[in-house]
Amino acid sequence: MANINGDPQPHSPGEALFQELLWVHGMLRRDLSAVQKLATDVGNGMAAEDVVGQIGDLQTNSPLWKFRANCLYFCRFVHAHHTLEDQAFFPAIRRSDPGMDDVVDKLEADHREIATHIEAVNTATRTLMTDDAPEHRQATVDALSRLADHLLEHLSYEEESIGPTVKSWQRLPFA
């Protein structure tokens, strides 16, 4: 039996949960890629009309506003996702497999580090909105690049390290 996407149905609730985690991580990767491209374009001084032309759904004439809105929305989503993992998902992993304590400790430390990168992106975008100087454009691109590097590494580590444990759950330990 397959789901609506034609993918085989998971055999356990744990497999279903892990597929959902992969789906959320896929969205994060896709959105991060779009935000990075826009940041690079803005950082390279792309003319506002060119950015507007590439983004047909702009709700304002300011490409910097659109970048800030999308970037801050992305950052809030990542923070909310990590908060949920820290409060519900990771404690369930610890309870179901105490051998995963070191892995969960690293994932939680990653979340704290990613939070500092998110704050740096927020600060850089706020500064850019008040002063569109080349150095502020570059600071925004740099902050976003640091966030991207760490976040992408974290997502891969999380998927590889917790996948077998989560997929083995026959019932969800926090349901």
Buried (B, 14 or more C-beta within 10 A) or exposed (E): EEEEEEEEEBEBBBBBBBBEBEEBBEEBBEBBEEBBEBBEBBBEEBEBEEBBEEBEEBEEEBBBEBBBBBBBEBBEBBBEBBEEBBEEBBBBBBEBBEEBEEBBEBBBEBBEBBBEBBBBBBEBBEBBBEEEEEEBBBBBBBBBBBBBEBBBEBBEBBBEBBBEBBBEBEEBBEE
